[in-house]
Amino acid sequence: QVQLVESGGGLVQAGGSLRLACAASGRAFNMYQIGWFRQAPGKEREFVAGISRSDGNTYYANSVKDRFTISRYNAKNTAYLQMNSLKPDDTAVYYCAADLGRFGTLLMHYAYWGQGTQVTVST
């Protein structure tokens, strides 16, 4: 089992940047697939980015491609989401998720979730 804690959210102006971190407790962090999701008010939670455990391949939602970068530092049990050129539409609570199974982009593919961190992008 793994526990996830997100940090790094906040208020930023449009065009700015933030880096979110996802700190994991427990061992074998390198065995987990990692995903970032977000949920805006009144909307369903959606996939943002993911990184596989085996080869470190990364995957992005079209809406964030070329602006966001997901990475992981297994030695520190931490995953990151670098967010650049932020837009007001990126405003949401961002969640880190992890799973030992096959990589996926759906909520059902992840058994473990953090509590979320708020990102607000102003105009």
C-alpha positions in Angstrom: 0.0 0.0 0.0 1.1 3.6 -0.7 0.0 6.9 0.7 0.3 10.0 -1.6 0.5 13.6 -0.6 0.4 16.4 -3.2 1.9 19.8 -2.7 2.8 22.9 -4.8 -0.6 24.2 -5.7 -1.6 27.8 -5.4 -2.7 30.9 -7.2 -0.9 32.0 -10.4 -1.6 34.4 -13.2 -2.3 33.1 -16.7 0.9 32.3 -18.5 2.7 31.5 -15.3 4.1 28.2 -14.0 3.7 25.8 -11.1 5.3 22.6 -10.1 3.3 20.0 -8.3 4.9 17.3 -6.2 3.5 13.9 -5.2 5.3 12.4 -2.2 4.7 8.7 -1.6 5.2 6.8 1.6 6.1 3.1 1.7 8.5 1.1 -0.3 8.8 0.1 -4.0 7.6 3.5 -5.4 9.3 2.4 -8.6 6.8 -0.4 -9.0 3.8 2.0 -9.3 2.3 3.6 -12.3 1.7 7.3 -11.6 -1.0 9.5 -12.9 -2.1 13.1 -12.4 -5.8 13.9 -12.6 -7.7 17.1 -12.1 -11.3 18.1 -11.2 -12.7 21.5 -11.9 -15.9 22.7 -10.1 -19.0 21.0 -11.6 -16.9 18.7 -13.8 -15.8 15.1 -13.7 -12.3 14.2 -12.7 -10.1 13.9 -15.8 -6.7 12.4 -16.7 -3.9 15.0 -17.1 -0.7 13.1 -17.4 0.8 9.7 -16.5 4.2 8.0 -16.4 4.8 4.3 -16.5 6.9 2.4 -14.0 8.8 0.2 -16.5 10.1 2.5 -19.1 9.2 5.9 -17.9 7.0 6.6 -20.9 4.8 9.6 -20.5 1.3 10.3 -21.6 -0.6 13.5 -21.7 -4.1 14.8 -22.3 -4.4 16.8 -25.5 -5.3 19.9 -23.5 -2.0 20.0 -21.6 0.4 18.5 -24.2 3.4 20.7 -24.8 2.6 22.7 -21.6 2.8 20.1 -18.8 5.6 17.7 -18.1 5.3 14.7 -15.8 8.4 13.1 -14.2 9.4 10.8 -11.3 12.4 10.6 -9.1 12.2 7.1 -7.6 15.1 7.6 -5.2 13.0 10.3 -3.5 9.6 8.5 -3.8 8.3 11.6 -5.6 6.6 12.4 -8.8 6.2 15.9 -10.3 4.0 17.7 -12.7 5.6 20.8 -14.2 2.9 23.1 -15.5 3.8 26.0 -17.8 1.8 28.5 -19.8 -1.1 28.0 -17.4 -4.6 29.0 -18.5 -7.7 29.8 -16.5 -9.1 26.5 -17.8 -6.4 24.7 -15.9 -8.0 25.8 -12.6 -8.9 22.6 -10.7 -8.0 20.4 -7.8 -5.1 18.2 -9.0 -4.8 14.7 -7.7 -1.9 12.3 -7.8 -2.7 8.6 -8.2 -0.8 5.3 -8.2 -1.3 1.7 -9.0 0.6 -1.5 -9.3 -1.4 -2.7 -12.3 -1.2 -2.0 -16.0 -0.8 1.7 -17.0 -4.0 3.4 -17.8 -5.7 6.8 -18.2 -9.0 6.1 -16.5 -9.8 6.7 -12.8 -10.5 2.9 -12.5 -6.9 2.2 -13.3 -5.7 3.7 -10.0 -6.2 2.3 -6.6 -4.4 4.9 -4.5 -5.1 8.6 -4.5 -3.8 11.7 -2.7 -6.0 14.3 -1.1 -5.5 16.9 -3.9 -4.0 20.3 -4.2 -5.8 23.4 -5.5 -4.5 25.2 -8.6 -6.1 28.5 -9.5 -5.2 30.4 -12.6 -6.3 34.0 -12.8 -6.8 36.1 -15.9 
